[in-house]
Every structure is written in structure tokens, then in C-alpha cells.
Amino acid sequence: MLASNALIGLREGLEAALVVVILVAFLVKTDRRWALRHVWTGVGVAVALSVALGALLTYGTKQLTFEAQELIGGSASIIAVVFVTFMVFWMKSASRTISGELKGKLDKALDMGPLAIALVAFLGVGREGLETAIFFYATTEAAGQGNNQPLIGWVIGLGGAVVLGWLIYRGAVKINLGTFFRYTGILLVLVAAGILAYGIHDLQEAGFLPGLTTLAFDVSATVDPGSWYATLLKGIFNFTPATTVLQAIAWVLYVGIVLTLFLRPARPAAPVAPAAPAQQAPSATPTSDARPTVAA
């Protein structure tokens, strides 16, 4: 659980850090440092909102009934999987163009005023922050009460992302973003599949989905839940020795479809046919018998 949460925290945190690095570097290089405080205002509001959402989901549901907690936890897990799936595919296509897009938006916002500048930073960081908050809740619920490993993992991952972002800004580290997001995307797909299976189990326990007692396999007698390898499988992939049929189907379908689409090479752009040279219209030449018109 520690390793998987550190990976998610590093990935999500680095995406947010890259947004901040691009915006700050653009303002510094174009000698518009006066706008930095507005960028940091937007970043601060986005971080505060994300923390508030995470705290609300984590601590605001403790007084509910068991079925209600399971229903909210399962729904949050499904939403987190949807978010991370879109995020994985979006970063695959946008890692090369994100810098230009953010600079273009900020350049326009500079002409509109401080509120627009803060809004660009808020939206850029807030999207990652909200995804992080929901994913944090889903992973802490999967770990169970009293387990601090998810929180420690998130702190390590987010802290590493902040340090890495600062090193990138200072020019001390250069990362091939395409390669980084490709391999972390593969791992995230496997992690998300485990979160999906866990969310389905929560919905089954809440009575929202059927099949709680219909097991696809049960290796509890073979795999000791307290062993190191069971803990490792549980922590990274949310593997449970007793898995329902619906959980197994969801895991296999998600990994098979999403991973295949993610690893599929992008289609090369269709070559643009060279434009045919325009045919020049023949110039009108006066004939030899042309006569000028003479006004009477």
C-alpha cells in the first residue's frame, strides 16, 4: 500500500508541479514577475480546496451506517478509477503540448487581469488536486482503518513531486516526460484495476450490487493474508485472496481494454499533399487591329 500510494502521489503531484513550473518559468522569462503572486494565489486556493475535499470524504463519513459508508466508498473508488483513466490517456497525448497550451492561456489571462491569472493556475492545479483527493480517499478506505501506510505513501510521493518539480525548474534535472508518463501510466492502470475491484466489493457489501457470496476463487488457505507477499499484492494491486466473480470480471476487462488502448501506438498524422501550383490565367494582349476609342 505504501509503494502504490507513493507512486500515485508522485504521478499526480508531478503533473501539478509541472503546471506550476511552466507558469512560473513563463512569467520569469517574459519579465512579468508582478503576476507571480496571482499564480501562487490560484495554486494555494486549489491546494486548500483539494485538502478540504479529501478531509470531508475521509472524516465526514465516519458517522454514517456501515451500508452508507460502503456505498460512498465504493462510489468514490469508481469515480477515482474514471478520473485516473482519463488522466492517464490525457497525459499520454498532452505531455508534448501542455507547455504551449498553458503559456497561451496565461498570456491571454495577463491581458485580462489578476483574477484571470489566478484562475489559470487554479484550474491547472485544481484538476489534479481533486483527482488526488478522491484517489486518496479510495486508497485509504481500501487499506482499512488504523492503517497509516496510505498517508505515509502519499506524503512521500507528493514530497518527491515537489522536490522534482523544483529541480526541473532550476534545470538540475531533465526528464523525458513521454517515457515517464508511459511507464507510470502502465503501473497506474494496474493500481486502478485493484481500486475498481475493491470499489465493486464495497458496493456488493452495501447491497447495491449482487454476487457478494459468489466467488471466482478463494486462495485464503494457500495465501496467508499476513505474509509479506500477500501484503505486497494487497498494497500495490489491492489483491484479495477471496475475490467475487464480479470483481474478477471487472479487473480483467479493465486491464485488458485500458492497457491495450494505452499501449497502442498513436496513429501517424496523414501526410499533407503538396498544393498544386496555381495555373496562371493567360494575360490579355491587345490584337493588332485593336483601335483606341476616341471620344467624339
Backbone hydrogen bonds in HBPLUS format (Angstrom, degrees):
<---DONOR---> <-ACCEPTOR-->    atom                        ^
c    i                          cat <-CA-CA->   ^        H-A-AA   ^      H-
h    n   atom  resd res      DA  || num        DHA   H-A  angle D-A-AA Bond
n    s   type  num  typ     dist DA aas  dist angle  dist       angle   num
A0005-ASN N   A0001-MET O   3.10 MM   4  6.10 162.7  2.13 145.2 150.1     1
A0006-ALA N   A0002-LEU O   2.97 MM   4  6.08 149.9  2.06 143.8 152.6     2
A0007-LEU N   A0003-ALA O   2.96 MM   4  6.19 152.5  2.03 146.3 153.6     3
A0008-ILE N   A0004-SER O   2.98 MM   4  6.27 161.4  2.01 147.8 152.4     4
A0009-GLY N   A0005-ASN O   2.84 MM   4  5.94 163.6  1.87 146.6 151.9     5
A0010-LEU N   A0006-ALA O   2.85 MM   4  5.96 154.7  1.91 143.9 151.0     6
A0011-ARG N   A0007-LEU O   2.90 MM   4  6.09 165.5  1.92 152.1 156.0     7
A0012-GLU N   A0008-ILE O   2.88 MM   4  5.99 174.6  1.89 159.1 159.8     8
A0013-GLY N   A0009-GLY O   2.81 MM   4  5.58 152.6  1.88 136.9 146.3     9
A0014-LEU N   A0010-LEU O   2.85 MM   4  5.78 151.4  1.94 139.9 147.6    10
A0015-GLU N   A0011-ARG O   3.16 MM   4  6.40 153.0  2.24 145.2 151.9    11
A0016-ALA N   A0012-GLU O   3.19 MM   4  6.53 162.6  2.23 150.7 154.4    12
A0017-ALA N   A0013-GLY O   2.79 MM   4  5.99 155.5  1.85 147.1 155.3    13
A0018-LEU N   A0014-LEU O   2.80 MM   4  5.94 152.6  1.88 146.8 153.1    14
A0019-VAL N   A0015-GLU O   3.22 MM   4  6.52 150.2  2.31 141.7 148.9    15
A0020-VAL N   A0016-ALA O   3.17 MM   4  6.54 159.6  2.21 150.0 154.3    16
A0021-VAL N   A0017-ALA O   2.83 MM   4  6.07 164.4  1.85 154.1 158.9    17
A0022-ILE N   A0018-LEU O   2.92 MM   4  6.04 164.6  1.95 150.0 153.5    18
A0023-LEU N   A0019-VAL O   3.10 MM   4  6.29 165.5  2.12 150.0 153.9    19
A0024-VAL N   A0020-VAL O   2.89 MM   4  6.00 172.1  1.89 159.2 161.6    20
A0025-ALA N   A0021-VAL O   2.89 MM   4  5.87 165.4  1.91 148.6 153.6    21
A0026-PHE N   A0022-ILE O   3.02 MM   4  6.04 154.6  2.09 142.0 149.0    22
A0027-LEU N   A0023-LEU O   3.12 MM   4  6.37 159.5  2.16 147.6 152.4    23
A0028-VAL N   A0024-VAL O   2.94 MM   4  6.16 160.4  1.98 154.8 160.6    24
A0029-LYS N   A0025-ALA O   2.91 MM   4  5.98 166.8  1.93 150.9 154.6    25
A0030-THR N   A0026-PHE O   3.08 MM   4  6.10 144.0  2.21 140.4 149.3    26
A0032-ARG N   A0027-LEU O   2.77 MM   5  4.88 174.6  1.77 158.4 156.7    27
A0031-ASP N   A0028-VAL O   3.18 MM   3  5.10 160.7  2.22 103.6 107.2    28
A0035-ALA N   A0032-ARG O   3.05 MM   3  6.00 165.2  2.07 127.5 130.7    29
A0036-LEU N   A0033-ARG O   3.02 MM   3  5.34 165.2  2.04 114.1 118.9    30
A0038-HIS N   A0035-ALA O   3.14 MM   3  5.42 130.0  2.40 102.8 115.4    31
A0039-VAL N   A0035-ALA O   3.22 MM   4  6.60 149.8  2.32 148.1 156.6    32
A0039-VAL N   A0036-LEU O   3.07 MM   3  5.07 117.9  2.48  94.9 110.4    33
A0040-TRP N   A0036-LEU O   2.93 MM   4  6.28 163.1  1.96 158.0 161.9    34
A0041-THR N   A0037-ARG O   2.96 MM   4  6.11 139.9  2.13 133.0 144.0    35
A0042-GLY N   A0038-HIS O   3.09 MM   4  6.36 161.4  2.12 145.7 148.9    36
A0043-VAL N   A0039-VAL O   2.95 MM   4  6.26 157.6  2.00 150.5 157.3    37
A0044-GLY N   A0040-TRP O   2.84 MM   4  5.94 160.0  1.88 144.2 149.8    38
A0045-VAL N   A0041-THR O   3.00 MM   4  6.25 160.7  2.04 153.1 157.5    39
A0046-ALA N   A0042-GLY O   3.08 MM   4  6.21 158.5  2.12 144.7 150.7    40
A0047-VAL N   A0043-VAL O   2.95 MM   4  6.20 160.1  1.99 153.5 158.6    41
A0048-ALA N   A0044-GLY O   2.95 MM   4  6.11 163.9  1.97 149.1 153.9    42
A0049-LEU N   A0045-VAL O   2.93 MM   4  6.08 159.7  1.97 148.8 154.3    43
A0050-SER N   A0046-ALA O   3.03 MM   4  6.19 154.5  2.10 144.0 150.9    44
A0051-VAL N   A0047-VAL O   2.94 MM   4  6.19 162.1  1.97 153.8 158.3    45
A0052-ALA N   A0048-ALA O   2.94 MM   4  6.11 158.6  1.99 146.9 153.2    46
A0053-LEU N   A0049-LEU O   2.97 MM   4  6.18 155.2  2.03 145.1 151.4    47
A0054-GLY N   A0050-SER O   2.97 MM   4  6.21 161.6  2.00 149.7 154.6    48
A0055-ALA N   A0051-VAL O   2.90 MM   4  6.11 158.5  1.94 151.0 156.8    49
A0056-LEU N   A0052-ALA O   2.88 MM   4  6.03 155.0  1.95 145.6 152.9    50
A0057-LEU N   A0053-LEU O   2.97 MM   4  6.17 162.3  2.00 151.9 155.9    51
A0058-THR N   A0054-GLY O   2.94 MM   4  6.01 156.8  2.00 143.6 150.8    52
A0059-TYR N   A0055-ALA O   2.86 MM   4  5.75 170.1  1.87 150.0 153.4    53
A0060-GLY N   A0056-LEU O   2.85 MM   4  4.81 135.3  2.05 121.0 132.9    54
A0064-LEU N   A0061-THR O   3.30 MM   3  5.54 164.0  2.33 108.6 113.2    55
A0069-GLN N   A0065-THR O   2.89 MM   4  6.14 159.7  1.93 154.4 160.2    56
A0070-GLU N   A0066-PHE O   2.92 MM   4  6.16 160.1  1.96 152.0 157.4    57
A0071-LEU N   A0067-GLU O   2.91 MM   4  6.09 151.6  1.99 144.0 152.1    58
A0072-ILE N   A0068-ALA O   2.93 MM   4  6.14 163.0  1.96 151.2 155.1    59
A0073-GLY N   A0069-GLN O   2.79 MM   4  5.90 163.5  1.81 149.6 155.3    60
A0074-GLY N   A0070-GLU O   2.82 MM   4  5.85 160.6  1.85 144.1 149.7    61
A0075-SER N   A0071-LEU O   2.99 MM   4  6.07 158.7  2.04 141.8 148.1    62
A0076-ALA N   A0072-ILE O   2.85 MM   4  6.01 160.0  1.89 150.7 156.4    63
A0077-SER N   A0073-GLY O   3.00 MM   4  6.19 148.6  2.10 141.8 150.3    64
A0078-ILE N   A0074-GLY O   3.07 MM   4  6.38 157.1  2.13 147.6 152.9    65
A0079-ILE N   A0075-SER O   2.94 MM   4  6.21 163.4  1.97 152.9 157.6    66
A0080-ALA N   A0076-ALA O   2.84 MM   4  5.98 156.2  1.89 145.2 152.2    67
A0081-VAL N   A0077-SER O   2.99 MM   4  6.23 152.5  2.06 146.0 152.9    68
A0082-VAL N   A0078-ILE O   2.99 MM   4  6.31 155.4  2.06 148.8 155.4    69
A0083-PHE N   A0079-ILE O   2.91 MM   4  6.18 163.3  1.94 154.4 158.5    70
A0084-VAL N   A0080-ALA O   2.91 MM   4  6.11 169.3  1.93 152.3 155.2    71
A0085-THR N   A0081-VAL O   2.94 MM   4  6.00 149.1  2.04 143.3 151.7    72
A0086-PHE N   A0082-VAL O   3.10 MM   4  6.34 168.1  2.11 153.6 155.7    73
A0087-MET N   A0083-PHE O   2.88 MM   4  6.07 157.2  1.93 150.1 157.7    74
A0088-VAL N   A0084-VAL O   2.90 MM   4  6.00 154.5  1.96 142.9 148.5    75
A0089-PHE N   A0085-THR O   3.21 MM   4  6.48 166.5  2.23 151.8 154.2    76
A0090-TRP N   A0086-PHE O   2.81 MM   4  5.92 153.7  1.88 147.8 156.5    77
A0091-MET N   A0087-MET O   2.95 MM   4  6.04 166.3  1.97 150.7 153.4    78
A0092-LYS N   A0088-VAL O   3.17 MM   4  6.28 139.7  2.34 134.8 145.6    79
A0093-SER N   A0089-PHE O   3.33 MM   4  6.62 147.3  2.45 143.2 149.0    80
A0094-ALA N   A0090-TRP O   2.81 MM   4  5.85 146.5  1.92 148.6 159.8    81
A0095-SER N   A0091-MET O   3.12 MM   4  5.25 133.9  2.34 132.1 133.3    82
A0097-THR N   A0094-ALA O   3.07 MM   3  5.16 136.4  2.27 102.1 114.5    83
A0098-ILE N   A0094-ALA O   2.82 MM   4  5.41 132.9  2.05 164.1 164.1    84
A0101-GLU N   A0097-THR O   3.09 MM   4  6.30 162.9  2.12 158.0 163.3    85
A0102-LEU N   A0098-ILE O   2.98 MM   4  6.09 167.1  2.00 152.2 155.3    86
A0103-LYS N   A0099-SER O   3.00 MM   4  6.16 164.3  2.03 151.9 156.7    87
A0104-GLY N   A0100-GLY O   3.00 MM   4  6.09 154.8  2.06 143.2 150.0    88
A0105-LYS N   A0101-GLU O   3.04 MM   4  6.30 158.9  2.08 148.6 153.8    89
A0106-LEU N   A0102-LEU O   2.89 MM   4  6.08 163.0  1.92 153.3 158.2    90
A0107-ASP N   A0103-LYS O   2.86 MM   4  5.93 154.1  1.93 145.0 152.5    91
A0108-LYS N   A0104-GLY O   3.20 MM   4  6.42 153.3  2.27 143.2 148.9    92
A0109-ALA N   A0105-LYS O   2.96 MM   4  6.19 152.3  2.04 143.1 151.7    93
A0110-LEU N   A0106-LEU O   2.92 MM   4  6.12 144.0  2.05 150.0 157.9    94
A0111-ASP N   A0108-LYS O   3.19 MM   3  5.57 138.7  2.37 104.4 114.6    95
A0112-MET N   A0109-ALA O   2.92 MM   3  4.98 141.4  2.07 100.3 112.4    96
A0113-GLY N   A0109-ALA O   3.11 MM   4  6.38 138.9  2.29 157.5 165.9    97
A0117-ILE N   A0113-GLY O   3.24 MM   4  6.55 153.3  2.32 149.0 156.9    98
A0118-ALA N   A0114-PRO O   2.96 MM   4  6.24 166.0  1.98 158.5 161.1    99
A0119-LEU N   A0115-LEU O   2.93 MM   4  6.09 146.7  2.04 141.1 151.0   100
A0120-VAL N   A0116-ALA O   3.06 MM   4  6.33 151.1  2.15 146.3 151.9   101
A0121-ALA N   A0117-ILE O   3.31 MM   4  6.68 163.3  2.34 150.7 154.0   102
A0122-PHE N   A0118-ALA O   2.83 MM   4  6.00 157.3  1.88 148.0 155.5   103
A0123-LEU N   A0119-LEU O   2.89 MM   4  6.01 168.7  1.91 153.4 155.2   104
A0124-GLY N   A0120-VAL O   3.05 MM   4  6.14 159.2  2.10 144.1 150.3   105
A0125-VAL N   A0121-ALA O   3.01 MM   4  6.11 162.5  2.04 152.0 155.6   106
A0126-GLY N   A0122-PHE O   2.59 MM   4  5.33 149.5  1.68 144.0 155.3   107
A0127-ARG N   A0123-LEU O   3.33 MM   4  6.02 159.7  2.37 135.2 137.4   108
A0129-GLY N   A0125-VAL O   2.91 MM   4  6.14 153.9  1.98 149.4 158.1   109
A0130-LEU N   A0126-GLY O   2.87 MM   4  6.01 161.3  1.90 155.5 157.4   110
A0131-GLU N   A0127-ARG O   3.24 MM   4  6.40 162.4  2.28 144.1 149.0   111
A0132-THR N   A0128-GLU O   2.90 MM   4  6.09 154.6  1.96 145.6 153.2   112
A0133-ALA N   A0129-GLY O   2.90 MM   4  6.16 155.2  1.96 148.4 154.6   113
A0134-ILE N   A0130-LEU O   3.11 MM   4  6.34 167.1  2.12 152.8 154.8   114
A0135-PHE N   A0131-GLU O   2.92 MM   4  6.06 160.8  1.96 149.8 156.1   115
A0136-PHE N   A0132-THR O   2.75 MM   4  5.83 150.4  1.83 146.2 155.0   116
A0137-TYR N   A0133-ALA O   3.07 MM   4  6.32 158.5  2.11 145.4 150.2   117
A0138-ALA N   A0134-ILE O   3.02 MM   4  6.26 160.3  2.06 146.8 152.3   118
A0139-THR N   A0135-PHE O   2.93 MM   4  6.13 159.9  1.97 151.0 155.6   119
A0140-THR N   A0136-PHE O   2.96 MM   4  6.13 156.3  2.02 150.1 156.5   120
A0141-GLU N   A0137-TYR O   3.00 MM   4  6.13 154.8  2.07 147.8 154.4   121
A0142-ALA N   A0138-ALA O   3.05 MM   4  6.23 149.2  2.15 139.0 147.6   122
A0143-ALA N   A0139-THR O   3.03 MM   4  6.22 140.7  2.19 137.8 147.7   123
A0144-GLY N   A0140-THR O   3.20 MM   4  6.40 137.4  2.40 138.5 148.1   124
A0152-ILE N   A0148-ASN O   3.04 MM   4  6.30 164.6  2.06 157.6 162.3   125
A0153-GLY N   A0149-GLN O   2.80 MM   4  5.95 161.6  1.83 155.0 160.4   126
A0154-TRP N   A0150-PRO O   2.87 MM   4  6.11 160.2  1.91 151.6 156.6   127
A0155-VAL N   A0151-LEU O   2.97 MM   4  6.19 160.9  2.01 149.6 154.8   128
A0156-ILE N   A0152-ILE O   2.96 MM   4  6.21 160.5  1.99 150.7 155.9   129
A0157-GLY N   A0153-GLY O   2.88 MM   4  6.09 167.1  1.89 153.5 157.3   130
A0158-LEU N   A0154-TRP O   2.83 MM   4  5.92 174.9  1.83 157.4 159.2   131
A0159-GLY N   A0155-VAL O   2.87 MM   4  5.78 154.3  1.93 140.6 149.0   132
A0160-GLY N   A0156-ILE O   2.89 MM   4  6.00 155.5  1.95 145.1 152.1   133
A0161-ALA N   A0157-GLY O   2.96 MM   4  6.20 146.2  2.08 142.3 152.0   134
A0162-VAL N   A0158-LEU O   2.99 MM   4  6.28 154.8  2.06 148.5 154.1   135
A0163-VAL N   A0159-GLY O   3.07 MM   4  6.35 167.5  2.09 152.0 154.8   136
A0164-LEU N   A0160-GLY O   2.87 MM   4  5.98 160.6  1.91 146.1 152.3   137
A0165-GLY N   A0161-ALA O   2.82 MM   4  5.93 155.9  1.87 146.2 153.1   138
A0166-TRP N   A0162-VAL O   2.99 MM   4  6.24 155.0  2.05 148.2 154.6   139
A0167-LEU N   A0163-VAL O   2.96 MM   4  6.24 156.6  2.01 149.9 156.3   140
A0168-ILE N   A0164-LEU O   2.91 MM   4  6.13 152.6  1.98 147.6 155.2   141
A0169-TYR N   A0165-GLY O   3.00 MM   4  6.22 156.5  2.06 144.8 151.0   142
A0170-ARG N   A0166-TRP O   2.96 MM   4  6.22 153.3  2.03 146.5 153.7   143
A0172-ALA N   A0167-LEU O   2.87 MM   5  5.14 136.4  2.07 157.4 157.4   144
A0171-GLY N   A0168-ILE O   3.10 MM   3  5.04 148.7  2.20  97.5 107.2   145
A0180-PHE N   A0176-ASN O   2.96 MM   4  6.18 167.6  1.97 158.9 163.0   146
A0181-PHE N   A0177-LEU O   2.89 MM   4  5.94 174.8  1.90 153.5 155.1   147
A0182-ARG N   A0178-GLY O   3.07 MM   4  6.07 134.9  2.28 133.6 145.7   148
A0183-TYR N   A0179-THR O   3.14 MM   4  6.37 170.6  2.15 158.6 157.6   149
A0184-THR N   A0180-PHE O   3.06 MM   4  6.14 166.1  2.08 154.5 158.9   150
A0185-GLY N   A0181-PHE O   2.98 MM   4  5.53 133.6  2.20 118.4 130.5   151
A0186-ILE N   A0182-ARG O   3.12 MM   4  6.46 145.2  2.24 141.8 149.5   152
A0187-LEU N   A0183-TYR O   3.27 MM   4  6.59 163.2  2.30 147.0 150.2   153
A0188-LEU N   A0184-THR O   2.87 MM   4  6.04 153.1  1.94 143.9 152.2   154
A0189-VAL N   A0185-GLY O   2.97 MM   4  6.16 146.7  2.08 145.2 152.9   155
A0190-LEU N   A0186-ILE O   3.36 MM   4  6.71 155.7  2.42 145.5 150.4   156
A0191-VAL N   A0187-LEU O   2.95 MM   4  6.27 156.0  2.00 149.1 156.6   157
A0192-ALA N   A0188-LEU O   2.72 MM   4  5.84 162.5  1.75 150.2 155.4   158
A0193-ALA N   A0189-VAL O   2.95 MM   4  6.14 144.9  2.08 140.2 149.5   159
A0194-GLY N   A0190-LEU O   3.27 MM   4  6.57 150.6  2.36 140.8 147.1   160
A0194-GLY N   A0191-VAL O   3.12 MM   3  5.26 120.2  2.49  97.9 112.0   161
A0195-ILE N   A0191-VAL O   3.04 MM   4  6.43 153.7  2.11 148.3 156.1   162
A0196-LEU N   A0192-ALA O   2.83 MM   4  6.05 153.0  1.90 147.9 155.5   163
A0197-ALA N   A0193-ALA O   2.99 MM   4  6.25 161.4  2.03 146.9 151.1   164
A0198-TYR N   A0194-GLY O   2.94 MM   4  6.16 156.9  1.99 146.2 152.9   165
A0199-GLY N   A0195-ILE O   2.83 MM   4  6.02 155.8  1.89 147.6 154.4   166
A0200-ILE N   A0196-LEU O   2.96 MM   4  6.24 154.2  2.03 151.1 157.6   167
A0201-HIS N   A0197-ALA O   3.06 MM   4  6.34 152.0  2.15 143.3 150.7   168
A0202-ASP N   A0198-TYR O   2.96 MM   4  6.31 151.0  2.04 148.4 156.4   169
A0203-LEU N   A0199-GLY O   3.02 MM   4  6.32 157.7  2.07 147.7 153.2   170
A0204-GLN N   A0200-ILE O   2.90 MM   4  6.17 140.6  2.05 142.5 153.9   171
A0205-GLU N   A0201-HIS O   2.90 MM   4  6.21 152.5  1.98 146.6 153.9   172
A0206-ALA N   A0202-ASP O   2.90 MM   4  6.20 141.0  2.06 143.8 155.2   173
A0208-PHE N   A0203-LEU O   2.88 MM   5  5.23 135.0  2.09 167.8 169.2   174
A0209-LEU N   A0203-LEU O   3.16 MM   6  5.62 149.6  2.26 118.6 118.2   175
A0207-GLY N   A0204-GLN O   3.07 MM   3  5.09 153.8  2.14 100.0 108.2   176
A0214-THR N   A0211-GLY O   3.22 MM   3  4.99 155.0  2.29  97.4 104.9   177
A0245-VAL N   A0214-THR O   2.97 MM  31  6.14 155.6  2.03 152.4 150.7   178
A0216-ALA N   A0243-THR O   2.74 MM  27  5.82 158.1  1.79 146.8 154.2   179
A0243-THR N   A0217-PHE O   3.14 MM  26  5.84 156.2  2.20 158.9 166.2   180
A0219-VAL N   A0241-PRO O   3.05 MM  22  5.05 160.4  2.09 126.3 128.3   181
A0222-THR N   A0219-VAL O   2.92 MM   3  5.19 138.1  2.10 104.4 116.9   182
A0223-VAL N   A0219-VAL O   2.70 MM   4  5.79 178.1  1.70 177.3 176.6   183
A0227-SER N   A0224-ASP O   2.93 MM   3  5.34 168.3  1.94 120.8 124.6   184
A0231-THR N   A0227-SER O   3.03 MM   4  6.24 156.2  2.09 144.7 151.5   185
A0232-LEU N   A0228-TRP O   2.89 MM   4  6.09 149.2  1.98 139.8 148.7   186
A0233-LEU N   A0229-TYR O   2.92 MM   4  6.08 163.2  1.95 144.3 148.3   187
A0234-LYS N   A0230-ALA O   2.86 MM   4  5.97 155.5  1.92 144.4 152.0   188
A0235-GLY N   A0231-THR O   2.79 MM   4  5.85 155.1  1.85 143.9 151.3   189
A0236-ILE N   A0232-LEU O   3.00 MM   4  6.13 159.1  2.05 151.6 155.6   190
A0237-PHE N   A0233-LEU O   2.93 MM   4  5.47 144.4  2.06 133.7 144.4   191
A0239-PHE N   A0233-LEU O   3.26 MM   6  5.44 178.6  2.26 115.5 115.1   192
A0238-ASN N   A0234-LYS O   2.98 MM   4  4.11 130.6  2.23 111.1 116.4   193
A0248-ALA N   A0244-THR O   3.04 MM   4  6.32 164.8  2.06 152.8 156.6   194
A0249-ILE N   A0245-VAL O   2.92 MM   4  6.15 165.1  1.94 155.7 159.6   195
A0250-ALA N   A0246-LEU O   3.03 MM   4  6.11 163.9  2.06 144.7 149.4   196
A0251-TRP N   A0247-GLN O   2.92 MM   4  6.14 161.6  1.96 152.7 157.7   197
A0252-VAL N   A0248-ALA O   3.00 MM   4  6.17 172.7  2.01 155.3 157.0   198
A0253-LEU N   A0249-ILE O   2.94 MM   4  6.03 168.7  1.95 154.1 157.8   199
A0254-TYR N   A0250-ALA O   2.92 MM   4  5.93 162.1  1.95 146.8 152.5   200
A0255-VAL N   A0251-TRP O   3.02 MM   4  6.14 175.1  2.03 154.7 156.2   201
A0256-GLY N   A0252-VAL O   2.88 MM   4  5.85 161.6  1.91 147.3 153.6   202
A0257-ILE N   A0253-LEU O   2.94 MM   4  5.92 163.9  1.97 147.4 151.7   203
A0258-VAL N   A0254-TYR O   2.87 MM   4  5.71 154.0  1.93 150.1 156.8   204
A0259-LEU N   A0255-VAL O   3.02 MM   4  5.40 147.7  2.13 129.7 139.9   205
A0261-LEU N   A0257-ILE O   3.06 MM   4  6.26 164.1  2.09 151.2 155.3   206
A0262-PHE N   A0258-VAL O   2.84 MM   4  5.97 154.1  1.90 148.3 156.5   207
A0263-LEU N   A0259-LEU O   2.97 MM   4  6.02 156.9  2.02 145.5 150.4   208
A0264-ARG N   A0260-THR O   3.09 MM   4  6.07 121.4  2.45 136.1 149.8   209
A0290-ALA N   A0287-THR O   3.19 MM   3  5.44 165.1  2.22 108.8 111.6   210
